[in-house]
């Protein structure tokens, strides 16, 4: 069943003040500050806060800071034939199959005991939609979130072509997510790659998005997948991206307030389904380290009215 703005208003909050929203003509309005958030297209909703986050003057954030501020200040225009980074048309069939397998493994890892068809799913950095298009066939309602308007337009067109009508595409800043602790399942992939400050802030934002008992899956680049590139002995294919050891990630998760978690390796070289792949995967350093964590019961002093961590 298609989602409507009245239902969406119950699940999101004003990104500026955390207040409740009300459905109105072609958009939402904050009940406190009365700011209007328009529909940019049939299922593309503007929910960006008034101001970007101030990023610290750290050298590893320089490239990211430039892209973040540029996207934040872009005119609210949905462009025809927009493309998202990682769009299938721009990749080889091998890489498309790899991304589709990664999305399947993440969605399987994310599953809990509850019936998925009754739950709300969110991809906080949806990109080209590999994860969200798969999730739309499993969950009641799916939020595909991104700071890039081109990514939203592209993924929305893919959803329409697949006749998926339970998806909303939301223009967000993932540091200031517009959700009222209302998401049951969340994914955030290929995003925690900017360094400890960025990762810690985003992980805390994710915890504020989740409903009590909700679960999230995030991934990190594994330092040990190709240590020669990390040490500079071979050409670095992804300059500026941060990778981590498992020891570093345990510390990072603890600092971010995540005490309990599960880890599953993702090995891109072999498919672990079946005996041969499952056996080989044990001897190949994983490309990504994928973590699943759940949100414990909240206390009155740990969250504000919007569900964001203080």
Order of alpha helices (4+ residues) and beta strands (2+ residues): alpha-beta-beta-beta-beta-alpha-alpha-beta-alpha-beta-alpha-beta-beta-alpha-beta-alpha-beta-alpha-beta-alpha-beta
